[in-house]
Amino acid sequence: MEEEIREHFVECVTHYQSDFYRLAYSYVKNEADALDIIQEAIQKGLTNLKKVHNPEAMKSWFYKIIIRTAIDFLRKNKKIKKSLMVKRWSDFINIMKTVTKILT
């Protein structure tokens, strides 16, 4: 089973490589940085394959790894200001409060 998941991961990365690159590039706006992010994300993905419970969701699982890796990269390089992140988080909280009110 583990080998099948690994093979599925390799196929996924190969098949969607341009989509994954575009996602990373959309965060960093730099080709070299985007490639570094993809390389690091692949390493993280291979390390964490045991956490994959549904191989059919591999693409979305790997998207999340790329996004987290890109955000970590930006934080390390101080390209994201804390105030911007707080604003986005507070916007999210406000949206969730509104949704909760509507649903209750």
NORCOR-V831685 format. One record per residue. N is the residue number from 1. RES is the residue in one small letter. BURIAL is # if it has 16 or more other ideal C-beta (glycine too) atoms within 10 Angstrom, else .. Layout:
# NORCOR-V831685
{{N:RES:BURIAL} {N:RES:BURIAL}}
This chain:
# NORCOR-V831685
{{1:m:.} {2:e:.} {3:e:.} {4:e:.} {5:i:#} {6:r:.} {7:e:.} {8:h:.} {9:f:#} {10:v:.} {11:e:.} {12:c:#} {13:v:#} {14:t:.} {15:h:.} {16:y:#} {17:q:.} {18:s:.} {19:d:.} {20:f:#} {21:y:#} {22:r:.} {23:l:#} {24:a:#} {25:y:#} {26:s:.} {27:y:#} {28:v:#} {29:k:.} {30:n:.} {31:e:.} {32:a:.} {33:d:#} {34:a:#} {35:l:.} {36:d:#} {37:i:#} {38:i:#} {39:q:.} {40:e:#} {41:a:#} {42:i:#} {43:q:.} {44:k:.} {45:g:#} {46:l:.} {47:t:.} {48:n:.} {49:l:#} {50:k:.} {51:k:.} {52:v:#} {53:h:.} {54:n:.} {55:p:#} {56:e:.} {57:a:.} {58:m:#} {59:k:.} {60:s:.} {61:w:#} {62:f:#} {63:y:#} {64:k:.} {65:i:#} {66:i:#} {67:i:#} {68:r:.} {69:t:#} {70:a:#} {71:i:.} {72:d:.} {73:f:#} {74:l:#} {75:r:.} {76:k:.} {77:n:.} {78:k:.} {79:k:.} {80:i:.} {81:k:.} {82:k:.} {83:s:.} {84:l:.} {85:m:.} {86:v:.} {87:k:.} {88:r:.} {89:w:.} {90:s:.} {91:d:.} {92:f:.} {93:i:.} {94:n:.} {95:i:.} {96:m:.} {97:k:.} {98:t:.} {99:v:.} {100:t:.} {101:k:.} {102:i:.} {103:l:.} {104:t:.}}
